[in-house]
Amino acid sequence: MITIISGTNRPQSSTIKLAAYYQKRFLEKGVEAGLLSLTQLPANSLETDLYGKRSREFQPIQDIVDKTEKFLFFIFFTHPTTLLLQHSLTQTDSLTLPDTF
């Protein structure tokens, strides 16, 4: 199984929308694909599930990881520094960047 990971814990993010789109496309092609959003992580997982410790609340996530053969990560950055970097690269290096940068 492929597990698509939406790498943000923000509800209704563009990341989860794109990840869900890819999951739909995989399923249409007959490829088993699950979706794991970081919103599914237990709220206290940073305190309870690091360094080899596992809580009961984390077990469903662990089960998904155990069944996964391949991972596909979606991680997007929309921080203002990204826009500044885009502007700087375009101006100084004469690069043409895609609108989705």
SEFIZA-3560 file (N, C-alpha, C; in Angstrom, 3 decimals):
REM SEFIZA-3560
<numar><xx>0.842</xx><yy>-1.184</yy><zz>0.000</zz><atom>N</atom></numar>
<numar><xx>0.000</xx><yy>0.000</yy><zz>0.000</zz><atom>CA</atom></numar>
<numar><xx>0.878</xx><yy>1.235</yy><zz>0.000</zz><atom>C</atom></numar>
<numar><xx>0.421</xx><yy>2.264</yy><zz>-0.707</zz><atom>N</atom></numar>
<numar><xx>1.057</xx><yy>3.576</yy><zz>-0.671</zz><atom>CA</atom></numar>
<numar><xx>0.321</xx><yy>4.406</yy><zz>0.368</zz><atom>C</atom></numar>
<numar><xx>1.063</xx><yy>5.094</yy><zz>1.215</zz><atom>N</atom></numar>
<numar><xx>0.456</xx><yy>6.029</yy><zz>2.145</zz><atom>CA</atom></numar>
<numar><xx>0.881</xx><yy>7.431</yy><zz>1.758</zz><atom>C</atom></numar>
<numar><xx>-0.090</xx><yy>8.267</yy><zz>1.515</zz><atom>N</atom></numar>
<numar><xx>0.148</xx><yy>9.661</yy><zz>1.181</zz><atom>CA</atom></numar>
<numar><xx>0.054</xx><yy>10.448</yy><zz>2.477</zz><atom>C</atom></numar>
<numar><xx>1.117</xx><yy>11.186</yy><zz>2.789</zz><atom>N</atom></numar>
<numar><xx>1.156</xx><yy>11.940</yy><zz>4.039</zz><atom>CA</atom></numar>
<numar><xx>1.011</xx><yy>13.423</yy><zz>3.743</zz><atom>C</atom></numar>
<numar><xx>-0.010</xx><yy>14.017</yy><zz>4.333</zz><atom>N</atom></numar>
<numar><xx>-0.196</xx><yy>15.454</yy><zz>4.256</zz><atom>CA</atom></numar>
<numar><xx>0.589</xx><yy>16.063</yy><zz>5.403</zz><atom>C</atom></numar>
<numar><xx>1.675</xx><yy>16.750</yy><zz>5.060</zz><atom>N</atom></numar>
<numar><xx>2.648</xx><yy>17.188</yy><zz>6.057</zz><atom>CA</atom></numar>
<numar><xx>2.330</xx><yy>18.486</yy><zz>6.755</zz><atom>C</atom></numar>
<numar><xx>1.096</xx><yy>18.699</yy><zz>7.132</zz><atom>N</atom></numar>
<numar><xx>0.732</xx><yy>19.846</yy><zz>7.952</zz><atom>CA</atom></numar>
<numar><xx>-0.406</xx><yy>19.436</yy><zz>8.877</zz><atom>C</atom></numar>
<numar><xx>-0.485</xx><yy>20.108</yy><zz>9.989</zz><atom>N</atom></numar>
<numar><xx>-1.584</xx><yy>19.817</yy><zz>10.903</zz><atom>CA</atom></numar>
<numar><xx>-2.658</xx><yy>20.907</yy><zz>10.854</zz><atom>C</atom></numar>
<numar><xx>-2.592</xx><yy>21.779</yy><zz>9.850</zz><atom>N</atom></numar>
<numar><xx>-3.614</xx><yy>22.814</yy><zz>9.693</zz><atom>CA</atom></numar>
<numar><xx>-4.866</xx><yy>22.211</yy><zz>9.057</zz><atom>C</atom></numar>
<numar><xx>-6.009</xx><yy>22.352</yy><zz>9.694</zz><atom>N</atom></numar>
<numar><xx>-7.255</xx><yy>21.836</yy><zz>9.113</zz><atom>CA</atom></numar>
<numar><xx>-7.578</xx><yy>22.532</yy><zz>7.788</zz><atom>C</atom></numar>
<numar><xx>-8.136</xx><yy>21.798</yy><zz>6.839</zz><atom>N</atom></numar>
<numar><xx>-8.573</xx><yy>22.324</yy><zz>5.548</zz><atom>CA</atom></numar>
<numar><xx>-7.448</xx><yy>22.995</yy><zz>4.762</zz><atom>C</atom></numar>
<numar><xx>-6.234</xx><yy>22.495</yy><zz>4.906</zz><atom>N</atom></numar>
<numar><xx>-5.096</xx><yy>23.082</yy><zz>4.201</zz><atom>CA</atom></numar>
<numar><xx>-5.107</xx><yy>22.690</yy><zz>2.730</zz><atom>C</atom></numar>
<numar><xx>-4.375</xx><yy>23.440</yy><zz>1.935</zz><atom>N</atom></numar>
<numar><xx>-4.212</xx><yy>23.080</yy><zz>0.516</zz><atom>CA</atom></numar>
<numar><xx>-3.453</xx><yy>21.767</yy><zz>0.401</zz><atom>C</atom></numar>
<numar><xx>-2.581</xx><yy>21.502</yy><zz>1.345</zz><atom>N</atom></numar>
<numar><xx>-1.795</xx><yy>20.270</yy><zz>1.332</zz><atom>CA</atom></numar>
<numar><xx>-2.703</xx><yy>19.048</yy><zz>1.401</zz><atom>C</atom></numar>
<numar><xx>-3.672</xx><yy>19.046</yy><zz>2.294</zz><atom>N</atom></numar>
<numar><xx>-4.564</xx><yy>17.896</yy><zz>2.426</zz><atom>CA</atom></numar>
<numar><xx>-5.458</xx><yy>17.773</yy><zz>1.191</zz><atom>C</atom></numar>
<numar><xx>-5.830</xx><yy>18.894</yy><zz>0.595</zz><atom>N</atom></numar>
<numar><xx>-6.647</xx><yy>18.839</yy><zz>-0.616</zz><atom>CA</atom></numar>
<numar><xx>-5.881</xx><yy>18.194</yy><zz>-1.767</zz><atom>C</atom></numar>
<numar><xx>-4.616</xx><yy>18.570</yy><zz>-1.924</zz><atom>N</atom></numar>
<numar><xx>-3.806</xx><yy>17.989</yy><zz>-2.988</zz><atom>CA</atom></numar>
<numar><xx>-3.524</xx><yy>16.514</yy><zz>-2.705</zz><atom>C</atom></numar>
<numar><xx>-3.244</xx><yy>16.175</yy><zz>-1.464</zz><atom>N</atom></numar>
<numar><xx>-3.000</xx><yy>14.785</yy><zz>-1.099</zz><atom>CA</atom></numar>
<numar><xx>-4.240</xx><yy>13.935</yy><zz>-1.375</zz><atom>C</atom></numar>
<numar><xx>-5.418</xx><yy>14.452</yy><zz>-1.058</zz><atom>N</atom></numar>
<numar><xx>-6.666</xx><yy>13.723</yy><zz>-1.320</zz><atom>CA</atom></numar>
<numar><xx>-6.895</xx><yy>13.542</yy><zz>-2.818</zz><atom>C</atom></numar>
<numar><xx>-6.528</xx><yy>14.538</yy><zz>-3.604</zz><atom>N</atom></numar>
<numar><xx>-6.643</xx><yy>14.428</yy><zz>-5.056</zz><atom>CA</atom></numar>
<numar><xx>-5.767</xx><yy>13.284</yy><zz>-5.568</zz><atom>C</atom></numar>
<numar><xx>-4.513</xx><yy>13.234</yy><zz>-5.095</zz><atom>N</atom></numar>
<numar><xx>-3.621</xx><yy>12.159</yy><zz>-5.529</zz><atom>CA</atom></numar>
<numar><xx>-4.130</xx><yy>10.805</yy><zz>-5.066</zz><atom>C</atom></numar>
<numar><xx>-4.685</xx><yy>10.727</yy><zz>-3.875</zz><atom>N</atom></numar>
<numar><xx>-5.244</xx><yy>9.462</yy><zz>-3.404</zz><atom>CA</atom></numar>
<numar><xx>-6.365</xx><yy>9.013</yy><zz>-4.339</zz><atom>C</atom></numar>
<numar><xx>-7.240</xx><yy>9.944</yy><zz>-4.703</zz><atom>N</atom></numar>
<numar><xx>-8.339</xx><yy>9.626</yy><zz>-5.616</zz><atom>CA</atom></numar>
<numar><xx>-7.806</xx><yy>9.092</yy><zz>-6.942</zz><atom>C</atom></numar>
<numar><xx>-6.784</xx><yy>9.732</yy><zz>-7.479</zz><atom>N</atom></numar>
<numar><xx>-6.213</xx><yy>9.302</yy><zz>-8.764</zz><atom>CA</atom></numar>
<numar><xx>-5.599</xx><yy>7.909</yy><zz>-8.654</zz><atom>C</atom></numar>
<numar><xx>-4.878</xx><yy>7.638</yy><zz>-7.561</zz><atom>N</atom></numar>
<numar><xx>-4.326</xx><yy>6.296</yy><zz>-7.357</zz><atom>CA</atom></numar>
<numar><xx>-5.443</xx><yy>5.263</yy><zz>-7.313</zz><atom>C</atom></numar>
<numar><xx>-6.495</xx><yy>5.552</yy><zz>-6.547</zz><atom>N</atom></numar>
<numar><xx>-7.605</xx><yy>4.603</yy><zz>-6.406</zz><atom>CA</atom></numar>
<numar><xx>-8.296</xx><yy>4.365</yy><zz>-7.741</zz><atom>C</atom></numar>
<numar><xx>-8.424</xx><yy>5.412</yy><zz>-8.560</zz><atom>N</atom></numar>
<numar><xx>-9.013</xx><yy>5.257</yy><zz>-9.895</zz><atom>CA</atom></numar>
<numar><xx>-8.193</xx><yy>4.311</yy><zz>-10.770</zz><atom>C</atom></numar>
<numar><xx>-6.897</xx><yy>4.257</yy><zz>-10.542</zz><atom>N</atom></numar>
<numar><xx>-6.004</xx><yy>3.377</yy><zz>-11.302</zz><atom>CA</atom></numar>
<numar><xx>-5.857</xx><yy>2.000</yy><zz>-10.663</zz><atom>C</atom></numar>
<numar><xx>-6.609</xx><yy>1.763</yy><zz>-9.585</zz><atom>N</atom></numar>
<numar><xx>-6.572</xx><yy>0.469</yy><zz>-8.922</zz><atom>CA</atom></numar>
<numar><xx>-5.402</xx><yy>0.288</yy><zz>-7.975</zz><atom>C</atom></numar>
<numar><xx>-4.759</xx><yy>1.378</yy><zz>-7.610</zz><atom>N</atom></numar>
<numar><xx>-3.623</xx><yy>1.318</yy><zz>-6.687</zz><atom>CA</atom></numar>
<numar><xx>-4.128</xx><yy>1.614</yy><zz>-5.280</zz><atom>C</atom></numar>
<numar><xx>-3.831</xx><yy>0.713</yy><zz>-4.353</zz><atom>N</atom></numar>
<numar><xx>-4.246</xx><yy>0.909</yy><zz>-2.972</zz><atom>CA</atom></numar>
<numar><xx>-3.457</xx><yy>2.069</yy><zz>-2.372</zz><atom>C</atom></numar>
<numar><xx>-4.160</xx><yy>3.107</yy><zz>-1.943</zz><atom>N</atom></numar>
<numar><xx>-3.505</xx><yy>4.298</yy><zz>-1.406</zz><atom>CA</atom></numar>
<numar><xx>-4.288</xx><yy>4.821</yy><zz>-0.219</zz><atom>C</atom></numar>
<numar><xx>-3.599</xx><yy>4.972</yy><zz>0.886</zz><atom>N</atom></numar>
<numar><xx>-4.196</xx><yy>5.540</yy><zz>2.080</zz><atom>CA</atom></numar>
<numar><xx>-3.748</xx><yy>6.977</yy><zz>2.248</zz><atom>C</atom></numar>
<numar><xx>-4.443</xx><yy>7.695</yy><zz>3.080</zz><atom>N</atom></numar>
<numar><xx>-4.135</xx><yy>9.096</yy><zz>3.331</zz><atom>CA</atom></numar>
<numar><xx>-3.937</xx><yy>9.291</yy><zz>4.822</zz><atom>C</atom></numar>
<numar><xx>-2.817</xx><yy>9.883</yy><zz>5.179</zz><atom>N</atom></numar>
<numar><xx>-2.522</xx><yy>10.172</yy><zz>6.581</zz><atom>CA</atom></numar>
<numar><xx>-2.240</xx><yy>11.660</yy><zz>6.699</zz><atom>C</atom></numar>
<numar><xx>-3.076</xx><yy>12.339</yy><zz>7.444</zz><atom>N</atom></numar>
<numar><xx>-2.898</xx><yy>13.764</yy><zz>7.687</zz><atom>CA</atom></numar>
<numar><xx>-2.301</xx><yy>13.938</yy><zz>9.080</zz><atom>C</atom></numar>
<numar><xx>-1.422</xx><yy>14.903</yy><zz>9.213</zz><atom>N</atom></numar>
<numar><xx>-0.852</xx><yy>15.158</yy><zz>10.532</zz><atom>CA</atom></numar>
<numar><xx>-1.910</xx><yy>15.639</yy><zz>11.519</zz><atom>C</atom></numar>
<numar><xx>-3.084</xx><yy>16.017</yy><zz>11.016</zz><atom>N</atom></numar>
<numar><xx>-4.179</xx><yy>16.355</yy><zz>11.932</zz><atom>CA</atom></numar>
<numar><xx>-4.661</xx><yy>15.127</yy><zz>12.693</zz><atom>C</atom></numar>
<numar><xx>-4.314</xx><yy>13.925</yy><zz>12.204</zz><atom>N</atom></numar>
<numar><xx>-4.721</xx><yy>12.685</yy><zz>12.870</zz><atom>CA</atom></numar>
<numar><xx>-3.810</xx><yy>12.340</yy><zz>14.052</zz><atom>C</atom></numar>
<numar><xx>-2.673</xx><yy>13.003</yy><zz>14.167</zz><atom>N</atom></numar>
<numar><xx>-1.774</xx><yy>12.699</yy><zz>15.276</zz><atom>CA</atom></numar>
<numar><xx>-2.423</xx><yy>13.084</yy><zz>16.601</zz><atom>C</atom></numar>
<numar><xx>-2.186</xx><yy>12.299</yy><zz>17.628</zz><atom>N</atom></numar>
<numar><xx>-2.688</xx><yy>12.687</yy><zz>18.945</zz><atom>CA</atom></numar>
<numar><xx>-2.106</xx><yy>14.048</yy><zz>19.340</zz><atom>C</atom></numar>
<numar><xx>-2.907</xx><yy>14.858</yy><zz>19.981</zz><atom>N</atom></numar>
<numar><xx>-2.483</xx><yy>16.219</yy><zz>20.327</zz><atom>CA</atom></numar>
<numar><xx>-1.217</xx><yy>16.256</yy><zz>21.172</zz><atom>C</atom></numar>
<numar><xx>-1.034</xx><yy>15.270</yy><zz>22.005</zz><atom>N</atom></numar>
<numar><xx>0.125</xx><yy>15.265</yy><zz>22.902</zz><atom>CA</atom></numar>
<numar><xx>1.232</xx><yy>14.323</yy><zz>22.437</zz><atom>C</atom></numar>
<numar><xx>1.265</xx><yy>13.973</yy><zz>21.171</zz><atom>N</atom></numar>
<numar><xx>2.216</xx><yy>12.966</yy><zz>20.686</zz><atom>CA</atom></numar>
<numar><xx>3.673</xx><yy>13.384</yy><zz>20.853</zz><atom>C</atom></numar>
<numar><xx>3.963</xx><yy>14.674</yy><zz>20.883</zz><atom>N</atom></numar>
<numar><xx>5.349</xx><yy>15.102</yy><zz>21.096</zz><atom>CA</atom></numar>
<numar><xx>5.842</xx><yy>14.725</yy><zz>22.493</zz><atom>C</atom></numar>
<numar><xx>4.939</xx><yy>14.663</yy><zz>23.443</zz><atom>N</atom></numar>
<numar><xx>5.333</xx><yy>14.295</yy><zz>24.801</zz><atom>CA</atom></numar>
<numar><xx>5.238</xx><yy>12.787</yy><zz>25.056</zz><atom>C</atom></numar>
<numar><xx>4.312</xx><yy>12.113</yy><zz>24.368</zz><atom>N</atom></numar>
<numar><xx>4.043</xx><yy>10.719</yy><zz>24.715</zz><atom>CA</atom></numar>
<numar><xx>4.635</xx><yy>9.698</yy><zz>23.756</zz><atom>C</atom></numar>
<numar><xx>5.075</xx><yy>10.117</yy><zz>22.566</zz><atom>N</atom></numar>
<numar><xx>5.435</xx><yy>9.121</yy><zz>21.553</zz><atom>CA</atom></numar>
<numar><xx>6.796</xx><yy>9.358</yy><zz>20.901</zz><atom>C</atom></numar>
<numar><xx>7.717</xx><yy>9.906</yy><zz>21.627</zz><atom>N</atom></numar>
<numar><xx>9.070</xx><yy>10.087</yy><zz>21.100</zz><atom>CA</atom></numar>
<numar><xx>10.031</xx><yy>9.099</yy><zz>21.747</zz><atom>C</atom></numar>
<numar><xx>11.139</xx><yy>8.869</yy><zz>21.071</zz><atom>N</atom></numar>
<numar><xx>12.257</xx><yy>8.082</yy><zz>21.625</zz><atom>CA</atom></numar>
<numar><xx>11.838</xx><yy>6.682</yy><zz>22.059</zz><atom>C</atom></numar>
<numar><xx>11.084</xx><yy>6.023</yy><zz>21.202</zz><atom>N</atom></numar>
<numar><xx>10.722</xx><yy>4.634</yy><zz>21.444</zz><atom>CA</atom></numar>
<numar><xx>9.481</xx><yy>4.429</yy><zz>22.290</zz><atom>C</atom></numar>
<numar><xx>8.920</xx><yy>5.476</yy><zz>22.818</zz><atom>N</atom></numar>
<numar><xx>7.689</xx><yy>5.343</yy><zz>23.607</zz><atom>CA</atom></numar>
<numar><xx>6.488</xx><yy>5.384</yy><zz>22.674</zz><atom>C</atom></numar>
<numar><xx>5.444</xx><yy>4.627</yy><zz>22.984</zz><atom>N</atom></numar>
<numar><xx>4.225</xx><yy>4.620</yy><zz>22.185</zz><atom>CA</atom></numar>
<numar><xx>3.013</xx><yy>4.612</yy><zz>23.112</zz><atom>C</atom></numar>
<numar><xx>2.087</xx><yy>5.502</yy><zz>22.831</zz><atom>N</atom></numar>
<numar><xx>0.836</xx><yy>5.548</yy><zz>23.581</zz><atom>CA</atom></numar>
<numar><xx>-0.236</xx><yy>4.768</yy><zz>22.828</zz><atom>C</atom></numar>
<numar><xx>-1.310</xx><yy>4.456</yy><zz>23.518</zz><atom>N</atom></numar>
<numar><xx>-2.432</xx><yy>3.784</yy><zz>22.876</zz><atom>CA</atom></numar>
<numar><xx>-3.035</xx><yy>4.648</yy><zz>21.777</zz><atom>C</atom></numar>
<numar><xx>-3.051</xx><yy>5.953</yy><zz>21.983</zz><atom>N</atom></numar>
<numar><xx>-3.634</xx><yy>6.870</yy><zz>21.006</zz><atom>CA</atom></numar>
<numar><xx>-2.856</xx><yy>6.868</yy><zz>19.694</zz><atom>C</atom></numar>
<numar><xx>-1.559</xx><yy>6.540</yy><zz>19.752</zz><atom>N</atom></numar>
<numar><xx>-0.721</xx><yy>6.550</yy><zz>18.555</zz><atom>CA</atom></numar>
<numar><xx>-0.826</xx><yy>5.245</yy><zz>17.760</zz><atom>C</atom></numar>
<numar><xx>-1.353</xx><yy>4.207</yy><zz>18.352</zz><atom>N</atom></numar>
<numar><xx>-1.373</xx><yy>2.887</yy><zz>17.718</zz><atom>CA</atom></numar>
<numar><xx>-2.027</xx><yy>2.875</yy><zz>16.329</zz><atom>C</atom></numar>
<numar><xx>-3.131</xx><yy>3.582</yy><zz>16.084</zz><atom>N</atom></numar>
<numar><xx>-3.688</xx><yy>3.588</yy><zz>14.719</zz><atom>CA</atom></numar>
<numar><xx>-2.707</xx><yy>4.140</yy><zz>13.680</zz><atom>C</atom></numar>
<numar><xx>-1.929</xx><yy>5.127</yy><zz>14.059</zz><atom>N</atom></numar>
<numar><xx>-0.914</xx><yy>5.679</yy><zz>13.151</zz><atom>CA</atom></numar>
<numar><xx>0.163</xx><yy>4.635</yy><zz>12.898</zz><atom>C</atom></numar>
<numar><xx>0.607</xx><yy>3.971</yy><zz>13.956</zz><atom>N</atom></numar>
<numar><xx>1.630</xx><yy>2.934</yy><zz>13.823</zz><atom>CA</atom></numar>
<numar><xx>1.147</xx><yy>1.805</yy><zz>12.922</zz><atom>C</atom></numar>
<numar><xx>-0.124</xx><yy>1.447</yy><zz>13.038</zz><atom>N</atom></numar>
<numar><xx>-0.691</xx><yy>0.394</yy><zz>12.186</zz><atom>CA</atom></numar>
<numar><xx>-0.626</xx><yy>0.783</yy><zz>10.707</zz><atom>C</atom></numar>
<numar><xx>-0.918</xx><yy>2.045</yy><zz>10.419</zz><atom>N</atom></numar>
<numar><xx>-0.830</xx><yy>2.527</yy><zz>9.033</zz><atom>CA</atom></numar>
<numar><xx>0.605</xx><yy>2.435</yy><zz>8.542</zz><atom>C</atom></numar>
<numar><xx>1.536</xx><yy>2.887</yy><zz>9.351</zz><atom>N</atom></numar>
<numar><xx>2.958</xx><yy>2.856</yy><zz>8.967</zz><atom>CA</atom></numar>
<numar><xx>3.415</xx><yy>1.421</yy><zz>8.726</zz><atom>C</atom></numar>
<numar><xx>3.000</xx><yy>0.501</yy><zz>9.576</zz><atom>N</atom></numar>
<numar><xx>3.407</xx><yy>-0.899</yy><zz>9.437</zz><atom>CA</atom></numar>
<numar><xx>2.906</xx><yy>-1.524</yy><zz>8.137</zz><atom>C</atom></numar>
<numar><xx>1.722</xx><yy>-1.117</yy><zz>7.662</zz><atom>N</atom></numar>
<numar><xx>1.147</xx><yy>-1.685</yy><zz>6.436</zz><atom>CA</atom></numar>
<numar><xx>1.685</xx><yy>-1.031</yy><zz>5.156</zz><atom>C</atom></numar>
<numar><xx>2.378</xx><yy>0.078</yy><zz>5.304</zz><atom>N</atom></numar>
<numar><xx>2.794</xx><yy>0.867</yy><zz>4.143</zz><atom>CA</atom></numar>
<numar><xx>4.042</xx><yy>0.301</yy><zz>3.483</zz><atom>C</atom></numar>
<numar><xx>3.984</xx><yy>0.196</yy><zz>2.151</zz><atom>N</atom></numar>
<numar><xx>5.146</xx><yy>-0.225</yy><zz>1.367</zz><atom>CA</atom></numar>
<numar><xx>5.911</xx><yy>0.975</yy><zz>0.817</zz><atom>C</atom></numar>
<numar><xx>5.167</xx><yy>2.037</yy><zz>0.478</zz><atom>N</atom></numar>
<numar><xx>5.776</xx><yy>3.269</yy><zz>-0.042</zz><atom>CA</atom></numar>
<numar><xx>5.065</xx><yy>4.468</yy><zz>0.568</zz><atom>C</atom></numar>
<numar><xx>5.836</xx><yy>5.549</yy><zz>0.763</zz><atom>N</atom></numar>
<numar><xx>5.284</xx><yy>6.795</yy><zz>1.276</zz><atom>CA</atom></numar>
<numar><xx>5.389</xx><yy>7.875</yy><zz>0.204</zz><atom>C</atom></numar>
<numar><xx>4.397</xx><yy>8.734</yy><zz>0.168</zz><atom>N</atom></numar>
<numar><xx>4.424</xx><yy>9.912</yy><zz>-0.688</zz><atom>CA</atom></numar>
<numar><xx>4.099</xx><yy>11.100</yy><zz>0.216</zz><atom>C</atom></numar>
<numar><xx>5.057</xx><yy>12.020</yy><zz>0.353</zz><atom>N</atom></numar>
<numar><xx>4.897</xx><yy>13.165</yy><zz>1.248</zz><atom>CA</atom></numar>
<numar><xx>4.513</xx><yy>14.416</yy><zz>0.472</zz><atom>C</atom></numar>
<numar><xx>3.539</xx><yy>15.155</yy><zz>1.007</zz><atom>N</atom></numar>
<numar><xx>3.183</xx><yy>16.459</yy><zz>0.478</zz><atom>CA</atom></numar>
<numar><xx>3.468</xx><yy>17.484</yy><zz>1.570</zz><atom>C</atom></numar>
<numar><xx>4.431</xx><yy>18.344</yy><zz>1.284</zz><atom>N</atom></numar>
<numar><xx>4.827</xx><yy>19.370</yy><zz>2.242</zz><atom>CA</atom></numar>
<numar><xx>4.948</xx><yy>20.677</yy><zz>1.458</zz><atom>C</atom></numar>
<numar><xx>4.178</xx><yy>21.678</yy><zz>1.837</zz><atom>N</atom></numar>
<numar><xx>4.201</xx><yy>22.963</yy><zz>1.149</zz><atom>CA</atom></numar>
<numar><xx>4.569</xx><yy>24.069</yy><zz>2.117</zz><atom>C</atom></numar>
<numar><xx>5.272</xx><yy>25.047</yy><zz>1.598</zz><atom>N</atom></numar>
<numar><xx>5.655</xx><yy>26.203</yy><zz>2.395</zz><atom>CA</atom></numar>
<numar><xx>5.075</xx><yy>27.450</yy><zz>1.745</zz><atom>C</atom></numar>
<numar><xx>4.334</xx><yy>28.218</yy><zz>2.494</zz><atom>N</atom></numar>
<numar><xx>3.784</xx><yy>29.465</yy><zz>1.976</zz><atom>CA</atom></numar>
<numar><xx>4.187</xx><yy>30.623</yy><zz>2.870</zz><atom>C</atom></numar>
<numar><xx>5.308</xx><yy>30.471</yy><zz>3.494</zz><atom>N</atom></numar>
<numar><xx>5.821</xx><yy>31.502</yy><zz>4.384</zz><atom>CA</atom></numar>
<numar><xx>6.276</xx><yy>32.697</yy><zz>3.549</zz><atom>C</atom></numar>
<numar><xx>6.147</xx><yy>33.910</yy><zz>4.061</zz><atom>N</atom></numar>
<numar><xx>6.579</xx><yy>35.087</yy><zz>3.292</zz><atom>CA</atom></numar>
<numar><xx>8.026</xx><yy>35.027</yy><zz>2.801</zz><atom>C</atom></numar>
<numar><xx>8.897</xx><yy>34.321</yy><zz>3.512</zz><atom>N</atom></numar>
<numar><xx>10.282</xx><yy>34.233</yy><zz>3.044</zz><atom>CA</atom></numar>
<numar><xx>10.374</xx><yy>33.454</yy><zz>1.745</zz><atom>C</atom></numar>
<numar><xx>9.423</xx><yy>32.550</yy><zz>1.500</zz><atom>N</atom></numar>
<numar><xx>9.404</xx><yy>31.826</yy><zz>0.232</zz><atom>CA</atom></numar>
<numar><xx>9.146</xx><yy>32.798</yy><zz>-0.910</zz><atom>C</atom></numar>
<numar><xx>8.221</xx><yy>33.714</yy><zz>-0.703</zz><atom>N</atom></numar>
<numar><xx>7.932</xx><yy>34.709</yy><zz>-1.732</zz><atom>CA</atom></numar>
<numar><xx>9.125</xx><yy>35.629</yy><zz>-1.945</zz><atom>C</atom></numar>
<numar><xx>9.817</xx><yy>35.983</yy><zz>-0.862</zz><atom>N</atom></numar>
<numar><xx>11.011</xx><yy>36.814</yy><zz>-0.971</zz><atom>CA</atom></numar>
<numar><xx>12.091</xx><yy>36.082</yy><zz>-1.746</zz><atom>C</atom></numar>
<numar><xx>12.277</xx><yy>34.800</yy><zz>-1.470</zz><atom>N</atom></numar>
<numar><xx>13.251</xx><yy>33.989</yy><zz>-2.198</zz><atom>CA</atom></numar>
<numar><xx>12.889</xx><yy>33.932</yy><zz>-3.674</zz><atom>C</atom></numar>
<numar><xx>11.620</xx><yy>33.744</yy><zz>-3.981</zz><atom>N</atom></numar>
<numar><xx>11.184</xx><yy>33.705</yy><zz>-5.376</zz><atom>CA</atom></numar>
<numar><xx>11.532</xx><yy>35.025</yy><zz>-6.056</zz><atom>C</atom></numar>
<numar><xx>11.238</xx><yy>36.128</yy><zz>-5.411</zz><atom>N</atom></numar>
<numar><xx>11.522</xx><yy>37.441</yy><zz>-5.983</zz><atom>CA</atom></numar>
<numar><xx>13.028</xx><yy>37.628</yy><zz>-6.176</zz><atom>C</atom></numar>
<numar><xx>13.813</xx><yy>37.256</yy><zz>-5.178</zz><atom>N</atom></numar>
<numar><xx>15.263</xx><yy>37.423</yy><zz>-5.258</zz><atom>CA</atom></numar>
<numar><xx>15.859</xx><yy>36.604</yy><zz>-6.385</zz><atom>C</atom></numar>
<numar><xx>15.449</xx><yy>35.364</yy><zz>-6.516</zz><atom>N</atom></numar>
<numar><xx>15.988</xx><yy>34.515</yy><zz>-7.574</zz><atom>CA</atom></numar>
<numar><xx>15.615</xx><yy>35.049</yy><zz>-8.949</zz><atom>C</atom></numar>
<numar><xx>14.389</xx><yy>35.510</yy><zz>-9.072</zz><atom>N</atom></numar>
<numar><xx>13.930</xx><yy>36.019</yy><zz>-10.366</zz><atom>CA</atom></numar>
<numar><xx>14.695</xx><yy>37.282</yy><zz>-10.752</zz><atom>C</atom></numar>
<numar><xx>14.932</xx><yy>38.155</yy><zz>-9.785</zz><atom>N</atom></numar>
<numar><xx>15.583</xx><yy>39.428</yy><zz>-10.081</zz><atom>CA</atom></numar>
<numar><xx>17.088</xx><yy>39.285</yy><zz>-10.305</zz><atom>C</atom></numar>
<numar><xx>17.765</xx><yy>38.512</yy><zz>-9.478</zz><atom>N</atom></numar>
<numar><xx>19.228</xx><yy>38.478</yy><zz>-9.548</zz><atom>CA</atom></numar>
<numar><xx>19.768</xx><yy>37.482</yy><zz>-10.541</zz><atom>C</atom></numar>
<numar><xx>19.085</xx><yy>36.372</yy><zz>-10.730</zz><atom>N</atom></numar>
<numar><xx>19.622</xx><yy>35.334</yy><zz>-11.587</zz><atom>CA</atom></numar>
<numar><xx>18.902</xx><yy>35.222</yy><zz>-12.921</zz><atom>C</atom></numar>
<numar><xx>17.942</xx><yy>36.098</yy><zz>-13.138</zz><atom>N</atom></numar>
<numar><xx>17.145</xx><yy>36.067</yy><zz>-14.368</zz><atom>CA</atom></numar>
<numar><xx>16.454</xx><yy>34.724</yy><zz>-14.574</zz><atom>C</atom></numar>
<numar><xx>16.036</xx><yy>34.111</yy><zz>-13.510</zz><atom>N</atom></numar>
<numar><xx>15.328</xx><yy>32.832</yy><zz>-13.606</zz><atom>CA</atom></numar>
<numar><xx>13.836</xx><yy>33.070</yy><zz>-13.804</zz><atom>C</atom></numar>
<numar><xx>13.222</xx><yy>32.208</yy><zz>-14.548</zz><atom>N</atom></numar>
<numar><xx>11.778</xx><yy>32.213</yy><zz>-14.669</zz><atom>CA</atom></numar>
<numar><xx>11.263</xx><yy>31.042</yy><zz>-13.858</zz><atom>C</atom></numar>
<numar><xx>10.545</xx><yy>31.346</yy><zz>-12.806</zz><atom>N</atom></numar>
<numar><xx>10.037</xx><yy>30.318</yy><zz>-11.913</zz><atom>CA</atom></numar>
<numar><xx>8.570</xx><yy>30.065</yy><zz>-12.199</zz><atom>C</atom></numar>
<numar><xx>8.104</xx><yy>28.845</yy><zz>-11.977</zz><atom>N</atom></numar>
<numar><xx>6.679</xx><yy>28.562</yy><zz>-12.189</zz><atom>CA</atom></numar>
<numar><xx>5.831</xx><yy>29.349</yy><zz>-11.193</zz><atom>C</atom></numar>
<numar><xx>4.601</xx><yy>29.623</yy><zz>-11.571</zz><atom>N</atom></numar>
<numar><xx>3.697</xx><yy>30.375</yy><zz>-10.689</zz><atom>CA</atom></numar>
<numar><xx>3.430</xx><yy>29.660</yy><zz>-9.377</zz><atom>C</atom></numar>
<numar><xx>3.682</xx><yy>28.362</yy><zz>-9.328</zz><atom>N</atom></numar>
<numar><xx>3.401</xx><yy>27.587</yy><zz>-8.121</zz><atom>CA</atom></numar>
<numar><xx>4.586</xx><yy>27.513</yy><zz>-7.186</zz><atom>C</atom></numar>
<numar><xx>5.659</xx><yy>28.210</yy><zz>-7.458</zz><atom>N</atom></numar>
<numar><xx>6.849</xx><yy>28.160</yy><zz>-6.589</zz><atom>CA</atom></numar>
<numar><xx>6.540</xx><yy>28.666</yy><zz>-5.227</zz><atom>C</atom></numar>
//
